[in-house]
Amino acid sequence: MDQGTRAIYDALKQAARRQNALFYEDIAPLAGIDLGNLGDRTRLSHMLESISLAEHAQGRPLLTAIVVLKGRLTPGSGFFGLAQRCGVYDGVEDKDLFFSRYLQTVFDAWNSPEARRW
């Protein structure tokens, strides 16, 4: 994991433990990402995907669910595609309903006794 991805990952873990969502605008500067730049946005997307895939490989929920769009308070479309690929979202259920339940799953996981070891 590179330094920028590690900084984002650490911020996500802290926010999940506090049961807070973060905006893309909050985490982008942690990795030197300019959201006005398409290449940087793509890079951020790859960073978030790598974090979620690593979490999924450990049997944990997709931590990047807590990164949401301002004004919508839901993750971007890339998250839902990743959730489908990981088998946690069927693509049929209403996205908002899925997200509200899944966000609580993330918060619960990061506030469980075993989360102290993560």
N, C-alpha and C positions, 0 to 999 in steps of 0.2 A: 504494500500500500504506500503510495507516494505521500509526501508531506501535506499537500493540499487535501487529498482524500482523507488522510488521518485527522486533520483539523476539523473537517466536516463531520466525520464519524464521531469524534469526541464531543462535538457540539450537539449532535443528534442524541447521543447517549444521555448527556446531561438533561436535555430538554425532555426526553422520554421519561426520565426518572422524576422530573418535575410535572409530568403530564401536560406539557405544553407543545403546541405545534410551532413550527418555524416557517417563515416565508422564504421563498427562493432568494429574495433580496437580502435576507439575513445571513444566509450561508455562503452565497457567492463570493463575497470579499475574503472569506477565510481561506480561499484557494486562489485568490487573485483573479477571479472570474468577472468579466464585464458582461452583464446580461444584455447589453446593447449590441454585442458582437455574436453573430451566428455561430462562429467556430467555438467561442467560449461557452455558449449555451449547450452546444453539442458535447463539449468536454465535461460540463457539469452533469449532463444527463448520463454520460458514461461513468462518472464517479459515483453517482447515486446508484446506478445499476450495480456496480461492483460491490458497493456496500450491502445492498439488499441480497445479492447472490451469496455473499459471504455469510450473512446472517441466516439465510435460508439453508445453506449447507450445514450450519450448526444446529438446525432444527428450531430456529427462532423465527418470529414473524418479521416481515419486511419492514425494517426500521425506517426506511425512507417514506413510509406512509405519513409521517408527521410533517413532511415538507409540503406546504400547501400554497396555492395561488392567493394573492391578496384579492379581496373582494368576493372570492368564491369559497374560500376555506376548504378546498378539496385539492388533492394532488393533480398534477398534470396528466395528460392522457398516457404518457409513457409509463407511469406507475401502473395503470390498469392493464396495459399490455404485458408488463413484467409479471404482475400478479397472476394473469392468465397462464403465462408460460411456466410459472412456478406451481401452478395448480391450486392456488388459494382463492381464485376468482373464476367463476364459470363463464363470465362474459354475458350472461343472460340476466342475472339479478340486477336490479336497479343500482347504478353506480353509487348514488348518494347513500342508499341503505347499506350496501356492502361497506362503503367507506366508514360510515359512522360506527358500525360494529367492529370493523377491522382496526380502526384507530384505538378503540378501547382494548382490543386484544394486545396491541403493541404496548400501550400504557401498563396493562396488567402484567405483561411479561417482564417489563423493565422495572417493575416494582415488586417482583416476587423475591422470595428469599434467595433463590439460586442466582438471581441477577447480580448479586454482590460479587460473584466470581467472574463476571463478564468484563 
